[in-house]
Amino acid sequence: MPHAPHSPHHQHDADSQVEILDLDADVLADHTAAIIRWLPLPAPPREIVDLGCGTGAGTFALLERFPDARITAVDASAGHLRRLREKSCALGVDDRVRTVLADLDESDWPDLGSPDLVWASASMHHMAHPDEALRHVYDLLAPGGLFAVVELAGLPRFLPADAPEERPGLEERCHAAGRKFHAHHLPHRGADWGPMLTAAGFSLEGERTVTVTVEGSRDPAIGTYALGVLRRLRHSVVDALPAYDVAALDRLLDTDGPHSILRRDDLAVRTERTVWAARRHG
């Protein structure tokens, strides 16, 4: 959950992240809906909290699945919440959404009610002290309530293994460098949340890993999505890659050049999502 921006550079980064989050919601909408359908819910929840909601990918999928529910959407970014409110008004569901600006690494959480369901998608790994956050969620949930933790294995892949022609395997090398970077900055990304959930008092009721593949020919947004993800990845790996790889990556990211990723017709979104469903008993 990135913090609210304070400088023009951070504002540019924030704007690009809003675009990526919106594209992620669009391209992976069917998979998000399938995960929600899988959740072991004895009855439709009426009160939901979306922790680290971003621009609302989970919020709006949950609202669609549970038409009688109200959602409290929590994020540390004012820009994300502003975009979420814009979308909720456009969809005519603003009366069912409350937004809360909060840094969940703080010891004092705001009043988030007593929800039947807490949803946290790609947000728990941002927590500096996730064990404390899990205990907060446990105390927050109504007895019998469910906590759904959804995490990505990492950033999506888009290119074939033999691309680009002059530097085959470039994307995988970028991701390998990115894993080293994030091992320091986001040490909980890729964690197994099951043991941490049970240590916090939850009963683990299900775990599922979903392999996601979306062919680019089916969705024109995938090129833009790939461009945004690789641009962000470049920031974290540029100093770790050899010059030939950086040059090849920059050719892909040059939207005016002949090798632009937007000109490719062989893109696909490939990623994995794992969901843990944990219940508070008593």
For each residue, the residues with C-beta under 8 A, 3 or more apart:
1: 52 54 75 76 77 103 104 123 126
2: 14 17 76 77 80 126
3: 76 77 103
4: 14 76 77 78 79 101
5: 10 11 13 14 77 79
6: 10
7: 10 11
8: 11 12
9: 12 13
10: 5 6 7 13 14
11: 5 7 8 14 15
12: 8 9 15 16
13: 5 9 10 16 17
14: 2 4 5 10 11 17 18 77 79
15: 11 12 18 19 79
16: 12 13 19 20 228 231 232
17: 2 13 14 20 21 232
18: 14 15 21 22 55 79 80 83
19: 15 16 22 23 224 228
20: 16 17 23 24 225 228 229 232
21: 17 18 24 25 54 55 57 80
22: 18 19 25 26 55 83
23: 19 20 26 27 221 224 225 228
24: 20 21 27 28 57 225
25: 21 22 28 29 32 55 56 57 60 61
26: 22 23 29 219 221
27: 23 24 214 219 221 222 225 269
28: 24 25 31 32 57 212 214 269
29: 25 26 32 33 57 61
30: 33 34
31: 28 34 35 210 212 273
32: 25 28 29 35 36 57 58 61 121
33: 29 30 36 37 61 64 65
34: 30 31 37 38 210
35: 31 32 38 39 148 150 208 210 273 275
36: 32 33 39 61 62 65
37: 33 34 65
38: 34 35 206 208 275 277
39: 35 36 117 146 148 206 275 277
40: 146 205 206 277 279
41: 44 45 117 146
42: 144
43: 116
44: 41 66 68 69
45: 41 48 66 69 115 116 117 145 146
46: 66 68 69 70 116
47: 69 70 72 113 114 115 116 117 142
48: 45 62 66 69 70 71 72 115 116 117 118 119
49: 71 72 74 112 113 115 117 118 119 140
50: 53 56 58 59 62 71 72 73 74 119 120 121
51: 74 104 118 119 120 123 124 137
52: 1 74 75 76 104 120 121 122 123 124 126
53: 50 56 58 59 73 74 75 80 81 84 99 123
54: 1 21 57 58 75 77 80 84 121 122 123
55: 18 21 22 25 80 83 84 87
56: 25 50 53 59 60 73 83 84 87 88
57: 21 24 25 28 29 32 54 60 61 121
58: 32 50 53 54 61 62 119 121 150
59: 50 53 56 62 63 71 73 84 88 97
60: 25 56 57 63 64 87 88 91 93
61: 25 29 32 33 36 57 58 64 65
62: 36 48 50 58 59 65 66 69 71 117 119
63: 59 60 66 67 69 71 93 96 97
64: 33 60 61 67
65: 33 36 37 61 62
66: 44 45 46 48 62 63 69
67: 63 64
68: 44 46
69: 44 45 46 47 48 62 63 66 96
70: 46 47 48 96 97 98
71: 48 49 50 59 62 63 96 97 98
72: 47 48 49 50 98 99 100 112 113 115
73: 50 53 56 59 81 84 97 98 99 100
74: 49 50 51 52 53 99 100 101 102 104 110 112
75: 1 52 53 54 80 81 84 99 101 102
76: 1 2 3 4 52 101 102 103 104
77: 1 2 3 4 5 14 54 80 81
78: 4 81 82 101
79: 4 5 14 15 18 82 83
80: 2 18 21 53 54 55 75 77 83 84
81: 53 73 75 77 78 84 85 99 101
82: 78 79 85 86
83: 18 22 55 56 79 80 86 87
84: 53 54 55 56 59 73 75 80 81 87 88 97 99
85: 81 82 88 89 94 97 99
86: 82 83 89 90
87: 55 56 60 83 84 90 91
88: 56 59 60 84 85 91 93 94 96 97
89: 85 86 92 94
90: 86 87
91: 60 87 88
92: 89
93: 60 63 88 96 97
94: 85 88 89 97
95:
96: 63 69 70 71 88 93
97: 59 63 70 71 73 84 85 88 93 94
98: 70 71 72 73
99: 53 72 73 74 75 81 84 85
100: 72 73 74 110 112
101: 4 74 75 76 78 81
102: 74 75 76 106 109 110
103: 1 3 76 106
104: 1 51 52 74 76 109 127 133 136
105: 127 128 129 133
106: 102 103 109
107: 132
108:
109: 102 104 106 112 136 140
110: 74 100 102
111:
112: 49 72 74 100 109 115 140
113: 47 49 72 140
114: 47 140 141 142 145
115: 45 47 48 49 72 112 118 140 141 142 145
116: 43 45 46 47 48 141 142 144 145 146
117: 39 41 45 47 48 49 62 145 146 147 148
118: 48 49 51 115 137 140 141 145 146 147 148
119: 48 49 50 51 58 62 148 150
120: 50 51 52 123 124 137 147 148 149 150
121: 32 50 52 54 57 58 148 150 151
122: 52 54 125 150 151 152
123: 1 51 52 53 54 120 126 127
124: 51 52 120 127 130 133 149 151 188 193
125: 122 130 151 186 188 189 190 191
126: 1 2 52 123 186 188
127: 104 105 123 124 130 132 133 188
128: 105
129: 105 132 133
130: 124 125 127 133 134 188 191 196
131: 134 135 196 199 200
132: 107 127 129 135 136
133: 104 105 124 127 129 130 136 137
134: 130 131 137 138 196 197 199 200 202
135: 131 132 138 139 200 201
136: 104 109 132 133 139 140
137: 51 118 120 133 134 140 141 147 200
138: 134 135 141 147 200 201 202 280
139: 135 136
140: 49 109 112 113 114 115 118 136 137
141: 114 115 116 118 137 138 145 146 147 280
142: 47 114 115 116 145 280
143: 280 281 282
144: 42 116 279 280 281
145: 45 114 115 116 117 118 141 142 279 280
146: 39 40 41 45 116 117 118 141 205 277 278 279 280
147: 117 118 120 137 138 141 197 202 277 278 279 280
148: 35 39 117 118 119 120 121 275 276 277 278
149: 120 124 193 197 275 276 278
150: 35 58 119 120 121 122 273 274 275
151: 121 122 124 125 189 190 191 193 273 274 275
152: 122 155 156 271 272 273
153: 190 271 272 273 274
154: 175 178 179 182 189 190 271
155: 152 175 178 229 232 233 271
156: 152 212 225 226 229 269 270 271
157: 171 172 175 269 270 271
158: 171 216 222 225 226 229 230 261 267 268 269 270
159: 163 164 170 171 226 261 264 266 267
160: 163 266
161: 168 169 172
162: 165 168 169
163: 159 160 168 170 171 264 266
164: 159 167 168 170 248 251 252 259
165: 162 168
166: 248
167: 164 170 244 245 248
168: 161 162 163 164 165
169: 161 162 172 173
170: 159 163 164 167 173 174 245 248 249 252
171: 157 158 159 163 174 175 230
172: 157 161 169 175 176
173: 169 170 176 177 241 245
174: 170 171 177 178 230 233 234 237 241 245 249
175: 154 155 157 171 172 178 179 233
176: 172 173 179 180
177: 173 174 180 181 236 237 240 241
178: 154 155 174 175 181 182 233 236 237
179: 154 175 176 182 183
180: 176 177 183 184 240
181: 177 178 184 185 236 237 240
182: 154 178 179 185 186 189 236
183: 179 180 186 187
184: 180 181 187
185: 181 182 236
186: 125 126 182 183 189
187: 183 184
188: 124 125 126 127 130 191
189: 125 151 154 182 186
190: 125 151 153 154
191: 125 130 151 188 196
192: 195 196
193: 124 149 151 196 197 276
194: 197 198 204 207 276
195: 192 198 199
196: 130 131 134 191 192 193 199 200
197: 134 147 149 193 194 200 202 204 276 278
198: 194 195 201 202 203 204 278
199: 131 134 195 196
200: 131 134 135 137 138 196 197
201: 135 138 198 280
202: 134 138 147 197 198 278 279 280
203: 198 278 279 280 281
204: 194 197 198 207 276 277 278
205: 40 146 277 278 279
206: 38 39 40 275 276 277
207: 194 204 274 275 276 277
208: 35 38 274 275
209: 272 273 274
210: 31 34 35 272 273 274 275
211: 272
212: 28 31 156 269 270 271 272 273
213: 268 269 270
214: 27 28 218 219 222 268 269
215: 218 219 268
216: 158 219 222 223 264 265 266 267 268 269
217: 265
218: 214 215
219: 26 27 214 215 216 222
220: 223 224
221: 23 26 27 224 225
222: 27 158 214 216 219 225 226 267 268 269
223: 216 220 226 227 261 262 264 267
224: 19 23 220 221 227 228 262
225: 20 23 24 27 156 158 221 222 228 229 269
226: 156 158 159 222 223 229 230 261 267 269
227: 223 224 230 231 253 255 261 262
228: 16 19 20 23 224 225 231 232
229: 20 155 156 158 225 226 232 233
230: 158 171 174 226 227 233 234 249 252 253 261
231: 16 227 228 234 235 253
232: 16 17 20 155 228 229 235 236
233: 155 174 175 178 229 230 236 237
234: 174 230 231 237 238 246 249 250 253
235: 231 232 238
236: 177 178 181 182 185 232 233
237: 174 177 178 181 233 234 240 241
238: 234 235 241 246
239:
240: 177 180 181 237
241: 173 174 177 237 238 245 246 249
242: 245 246
243: 246 247
244: 167 247 248
245: 167 170 173 174 241 242 248 249
246: 234 238 241 242 243 249 250
247: 243 244 250 251
248: 164 166 167 170 244 245 251 252
249: 170 174 230 234 241 245 246 252 253
250: 234 246 247 253 254
251: 164 247 248 254 257 259 260
252: 164 170 230 248 249 259 260 261
253: 227 230 231 234 249 250 260 261
254: 250 251 257 259 260
255: 227 260 262
256: 260
257: 251 254 260
258: 263
259: 164 251 252 254 263
260: 251 252 253 254 255 256 257 263 264
261: 158 159 223 226 227 230 252 253 264 267
262: 223 224 227 255
263: 258 259 260
264: 159 163 216 223 260 261 267
265: 216 217
266: 159 160 163 216
267: 158 159 216 222 223 226 261 264
268: 158 213 214 215 216 222
269: 27 28 156 157 158 212 213 214 216 222 225 226
270: 156 157 158 212 213
271: 152 153 154 155 156 157 212
272: 152 153 209 210 211 212
273: 31 35 150 151 152 153 209 210 212
274: 150 151 153 207 208 209 210
275: 35 38 39 148 149 150 151 206 207 208 210
276: 148 149 193 194 197 204 206 207
277: 38 39 40 146 147 148 204 205 206 207
278: 146 147 148 149 197 198 202 203 204 205
279: 40 144 145 146 147 202 203 205
280: 138 141 142 143 144 145 146 147 201 202 203
281: 143 144 203
282: 143
